[in-house]
Amino acid sequence: MSPIMWLYGLPLLLIFFFYFWKRSTKHRKSQRVHEEAVASGLTEPASIHPIVNHALCLGCATCVTACPERSKNVLGLIHGKAHLTNPTHCIGHGACKTACPFNAIELVFGTEKRGVDIPQVDPDFQTNVPGIFIAGELGGMGLIRNAVRQGVEAVDSICKIDGVGHETDKGKSDVIDLVIVGAGPAGLAASLAAKDKKLNFVTLEQDTLGGTVSHYPRGKIVMTAPAVLPIVGKMQFKETTKEALMEFWANVVIKAGLEIKDRERVESVEAENLPDNSRGFHVKTGASEYHTRAILLAIGRRGTPRKLGVPGEEQSKVVYRLIDPAQYRNQHVLIVGGGDSALEAAVSISEEKGTTVSISYRSEAFSRAKEKNRSKIAAAEKAGRLRVLMKSNVKQIEQDQVVIKTVDEELCIDNNAIIVCAGGILPTGFLKSIGITVDTKFGTA
């Protein structure tokens, strides 16, 4: 071999060797992460997630790099193709689909095993009922940043409806442009956008400002991402507490001069002909009624808390969300559920003086919870502050005890309080009553 070939050939061989060695190392790591997830039963994504078409995927790893949760190995390459290697850590960001140069990724709701009820919504956020729009968590997108973006974009779509935003129509009738239902992140962002576009609108909230966030336990860490709010500007949070985020929202309302009609629950929505012969809606609440050209539903998915349906559940000691862990000091407490809210409640209460805490979950793994919460549960159990009862179900609730059925036995444990964190029932009845079609997605785009 000539000196020139050695001069140029050896560095190229070294480069190729290093490239393939590094690629092989990454593949082995992705394979290991995936196998560990399967072995632990952590295979069900919590929300919207990617499905990779391996016939189109060329293994460029652009999606892996684009994923904001890449430190948790959500996506990885196995045998030269992208895979969802750590499904329970997927947050439904969607950056992978945008980044893929071969259009090999599709975002889907639900899986073959677990269906998700999703209202029919088109790319402009309009439902199958013309004039009624949905943004945020109700449509299946759980991230605060996504909810904010959708709220703003939905208002952009609503402004294209005939008659919406016409200054000359204002004051001539009692018809308004828009009724926004919900004052969580999507509803607040939509309200800011509507005010910025000078629409005639009202924002209704059946509870209080903040929506689902306002129901979080004291001190809960809230994950979000920077987002741009109309009128206010950039929202800089990445990780903050519930209290800090609620204070931020309250300041936004004051700064922008928004009026939130809280404690005003929508009771009915009926289609009607407006005075100009266009189609609109008659919205009735417990306190008032509104005639509007459009409606934006920015409500959460929780709806009515899901109950256990067991004897004794009607007792006052059974509640469906944690407010303050300190109130359970020196008590025997049972948490029921396997999501983040259940794990966070169990850990926070176990840190209170004099408590004995048990957590009961029907499955074999906390597959819907974040790794951070799973780690805290494991640490609390190891420290003896918490008893974990997997593959178990509450059978009966008595005054001072609770009966729990496990795979091997039936337990009767002392009990002063029960917190059921089993999620909520989608407000399907309300949606169907106003004509919105709800589909159950089993891994459907």
Secondary structure, DSSP 8 states (H G I E B T S, - for coil): --HHHHHHHHHHHHHHHHHHHHHHHHHHHHHHHHHHHHHTT----SS-EEEE-TTT-----HHHHH-TTGGGTSEEEETTEEEE-SGGG-----HHHHH-TT--EEEEBS-SSS-EEEE-B-TTSBBSSTTEEE-SGGGT---HHHHHHHHHHHHHHHTTSTTTT-GGGTTTSSEEEEEEE--SHHHHHHHHHHHHTT--EEEEESS-TTGGGGGS-TT-EEE---EEETTTEEE--SEEEHHHHHHHHHHHHHHHT--EEET--EEEEEEEE-TTS-EEEEEEESS-EEEEEEEEE---S-BEE-----TTTTSTTEESS-S-GGGGTTSEEEEE--SHHHHHHHHHHHTSTT-EEEEE-SSSS-TTS-HHHHHHHHHHHHTTSEEEE-S-EEEEE-SSEEEEE-SS-EEEEE-SEEEE---EE--HHHHHHTT--EEEESSB-
